[in-house]
Amino acid sequence: MQMPLALTPRRAALLGALLAVLIAGALALATASGAGARPAARLALVKANPVTIAGHNFRARARVQVILNANGTRSRRPMTNRYGAFTVSFATALDRCSGWRVTATQSGRAPVILRSPPRPECAPLRAP
């Protein structure tokens, strides 16, 4: 005689636990493989004289437009390495009182901005 496959409370609990384990495993696998998520691109000031900027987590082996706004505007177009990193230098210096801004853009991605506002404790420049 064949027994029907009734869904007893014990079987329902086992089935629920099995489904939970399968879903957790699928989520862990998707997260570990990247699933299209990239870390945010970032910029860092390496040196103030001459101005040296480092960028990380950009698209690999692609050009980046880097613009420095400090006592005028200067631009460079470095190529990222295979890890999406670059270093670029500008033939100028940053003083501690002036505000400056660096913008890095790469096609298909949002611009990344690194800035330092003017410091209020610094005396303003006097006209001659």
C-alpha positions as CSV (number, residue, x, y, z in Angstrom):
1,M,0.0,0.0,0.0
2,Q,1.3,3.4,-1.0
3,M,1.2,6.3,1.5
4,P,0.2,9.7,0.3
5,L,2.7,12.5,0.7
6,A,0.9,14.6,3.2
7,L,2.6,17.9,4.3
8,T,3.0,17.3,8.0
9,P,4.3,20.1,10.2
10,R,7.7,18.4,10.4
11,R,8.0,18.1,6.6
12,A,6.8,21.8,6.1
13,A,9.5,22.9,8.5
14,L,12.2,20.9,6.7
15,L,11.1,22.2,3.4
16,G,11.1,25.8,4.7
17,A,14.6,25.4,6.1
18,L,15.9,23.8,2.8
19,L,14.4,26.8,0.8
20,A,16.1,29.3,3.2
21,V,19.5,27.6,2.8
22,L,19.2,27.6,-1.0
23,I,18.2,31.2,-1.1
24,A,21.0,32.2,1.3
25,G,23.5,30.3,-0.8
26,A,22.3,31.9,-4.0
27,L,22.6,35.4,-2.5
28,A,26.1,34.6,-1.1
29,L,27.2,33.4,-4.5
30,A,25.8,36.5,-6.3
31,T,27.5,38.8,-3.8
32,A,30.9,37.0,-4.0
33,S,30.9,37.1,-7.8
34,G,30.4,40.8,-7.8
35,A,27.0,40.7,-9.5
36,G,27.9,43.9,-11.4
37,A,28.5,46.0,-8.3
38,R,31.7,48.1,-8.5
39,P,33.3,49.9,-5.6
40,A,33.0,53.7,-5.7
41,A,35.7,55.5,-7.5
42,R,37.8,57.8,-5.3
43,L,40.5,60.4,-5.4
44,A,43.3,61.3,-2.9
45,L,45.8,64.1,-2.6
46,V,49.2,62.5,-2.5
47,K,51.4,65.7,-2.5
48,A,50.6,69.4,-2.4
49,N,53.9,70.5,-4.1
50,P,53.8,69.6,-7.0
51,V,50.1,68.6,-6.8
52,T,49.9,64.8,-7.2
53,I,46.5,63.1,-7.3
54,A,45.9,59.3,-7.1
55,G,42.7,57.7,-8.3
56,H,41.3,54.2,-7.6
57,N,38.4,52.0,-8.7
58,F,37.9,53.6,-12.1
59,R,37.3,51.6,-15.3
60,A,40.5,49.6,-16.1
61,R,42.7,50.7,-19.1
62,A,40.7,53.7,-19.9
63,R,41.3,57.5,-20.1
64,V,40.2,59.7,-17.2
65,Q,39.7,63.5,-17.5
66,V,41.3,65.1,-14.4
67,I,40.7,68.8,-13.9
68,L,42.4,70.8,-11.1
69,N,40.8,74.2,-10.2
70,A,43.3,76.1,-8.0
71,N,44.7,79.4,-9.1
72,G,43.5,78.7,-12.6
73,T,42.4,75.5,-14.3
74,R,44.7,72.7,-15.4
75,S,43.7,69.4,-17.1
76,R,45.3,66.0,-17.7
77,R,44.1,62.8,-19.3
78,P,45.9,59.8,-17.7
79,M,45.3,56.2,-18.6
80,T,44.2,53.9,-15.8
81,N,46.2,50.6,-15.2
82,R,44.6,47.2,-15.2
83,Y,43.3,47.7,-11.7
84,G,41.6,51.0,-12.5
85,A,44.2,53.2,-10.7
86,F,46.2,56.2,-11.9
87,T,48.5,58.9,-10.6
88,V,48.7,62.4,-12.1
89,S,50.9,65.4,-11.3
90,F,50.3,69.1,-12.0
91,A,53.1,71.6,-12.2
92,T,51.7,73.8,-9.4
93,A,51.5,73.9,-5.7
94,L,48.6,74.2,-3.3
95,D,48.8,76.5,-0.3
96,R,47.0,75.6,2.9
97,C,44.7,78.6,2.9
98,S,43.3,78.6,-0.7
99,G,40.4,76.4,-1.7
100,W,40.8,73.9,-4.6
101,R,38.9,71.3,-6.4
102,V,39.8,68.2,-8.4
103,T,37.2,66.6,-10.7
104,A,37.8,63.2,-12.4
105,T,35.4,62.0,-15.1
106,Q,35.3,58.9,-17.1
107,S,32.7,58.1,-19.8
108,G,29.7,56.3,-18.5
109,R,30.4,57.1,-14.8
110,A,29.5,59.9,-12.5
111,P,32.2,62.5,-11.8
112,V,34.3,62.1,-8.7
113,I,35.2,65.3,-6.8
114,L,37.9,66.0,-4.3
115,R,37.9,69.4,-2.7
116,S,39.3,71.6,0.0
117,P,37.3,74.7,0.8
118,P,39.1,77.9,1.9
119,R,40.0,77.9,5.6
120,P,38.3,80.6,7.6
121,E,41.3,80.9,10.0
122,C,43.6,82.1,7.2
123,A,43.9,85.8,6.6
124,P,42.4,87.0,3.3
125,L,44.7,88.1,0.5
126,R,45.4,91.9,0.4
127,A,45.3,93.9,-2.7
128,P,48.6,95.9,-3.4
